[in-house]
């Protein structure tokens, strides 16, 4: 059984992280709450029932706290994955600066033609947002502009 050593300041910090809300996400608060309950000498069975986690999760949280403290406990191990567009970002930015796309679908086609990488429209939107680029027209849609011009021409 893993036996970490707790002092009063650590217990207070765990309590603030677990129940304080604020900048901590739900999974960070849960992990801190698991270790906080352990610091109050709750059994693993009680912690499992209260937090609705498995025994390996309890062991992992307590071990991370014992080895590296609360800092390690609240750091995500999820690195995500790198977009295939990142290696072509300079070329894509240059291409969009020269000829900005009107729509996300057009941007997607331009990216696919230039790089050979096929991505979803949502990925294109996130990519453009990440680099501060915009696509699409601003203002009224062409259909509304056409209707307005017809109304004004009928009045004359």
N, C-alpha and C positions, 0 to 999 in steps of 0.2 A: 504494500500500500504506500502511496506517495504521501509524505508528511512534510508539507511546507511549514515554514516558520512565519507567523504573523505578528506584527506589532500594531499598536493602536493607530498610528498614522496610516498604515497600509489598509487596515480595516475601514477607517473613515474614507479613504480614497476609493476603495471598492464600493462602499455604500453610495457615495456621491455619483460614481460612474453608473452603478446599477439602477439607482432610483432617481437620479437627478435629471434625466432627460437631457435637454440642452443640445449640445453638439454631437452627442453619441448616437449611433444608429441602434436599431433594435438588437442586432446580433452582438454588438459590443456590450450593450447593457445586459443581455442574457449571460454572456460569458463571465462578466464581472459579478453578476448575481450568483452564478454557480460557485465561484470562488469565495464570494462573501458568505454564502451559506456554509461552505466548508470551514471558513474561519470561525463560525459560530458552533462548530462541532456537530453539524447535522450529518446523518449517515448518508451514504450514497443512495440508498433506497429512497430516503426522504427527498433528497435532491432530485432524483429521477422523477418522482411523483410531482413535486412542486414545479419544476422547470420543464417537464415533459421532454427530457433528453435521454440519450442512451448512456450506458456505462462508459464506453470509450470516449464519448464527448466530455464527460466529467473528468476522466483521467487526463485527457489531452489539455483541458483548460487548467487543471491544477498543476500539471507538469510544466506547462508554459509559464505559469505564474512563478512556480518555484525556481525555474532556471533563469528567467529573464525579467521578472517583475510585471507590473501592470502595463508597462509600455508594450511589451510583446503580446499581451493578452488582448489588447485593443487594436492591433494592426492586422489588416486583412492579408491573407496569403494569396488572394485571388489577383492574379496579374492581368487577367483578361487576355485578349489576343490582339495582335497587331494587324491593322487593316492592310490589305494588299496594295491599297492606293498610296500608302505612306512612302514607299520607295520611289513613286512617280510624282510626289507632291510638287516639286519645283516645276516640272514640265507642265503639269495640269494648271498650276497657278498662272504660269506664263501664257498658256493657251487661252485661259479664261480672261486674262487681262487684255489680250489682243482681240478676242471675239467672244464677249460674254454670252452665255446661252440664255434663251428666253424662258425656257422651262426646265424643270428637273429631268424630264425625259430626254430633252435635247442634250442636257449636260451629261446624262448617262451614256447616250450614244457617242458623244464626242470623246468621253473617257475611254469607252470600249474601243473605238476606232484608233485612238492614239496609243493606248497601252496594251490592249488585248485582254484587259482584266474586266470581267463581267461582274457587276455589282447591282444590288437593288437600288431603287429610287430612294429609299430611306437611308441607305448607306451614303448615297451621293449627297443627300441633304445634310447629314451629320458631317461629312467631309467638308462641304462648303461652309457650314457654320463654324467648324473648328478653325478654319483659316480666314474667316471674316469675309468670305465671298458671298454674293447673293445671286440668285437666279430668279427669273420671273419678272414680269412687268409690274410696275407700281401704278396705282390709280384704278380708274374704271375699266371694266372689261370692254373689248372691242364691240361686242354685241350691244351693250348699253350706249356706247358712243355713237353707233350707227343709228339706234333708235332716237337718240337726242337730236342728231343732225337731221333726221327725217321730220321730227316734230317742228324744229325751227324752220325748215324749208317750207312746210305746210302753212305756217303762220304768215309767211311773206307773200 
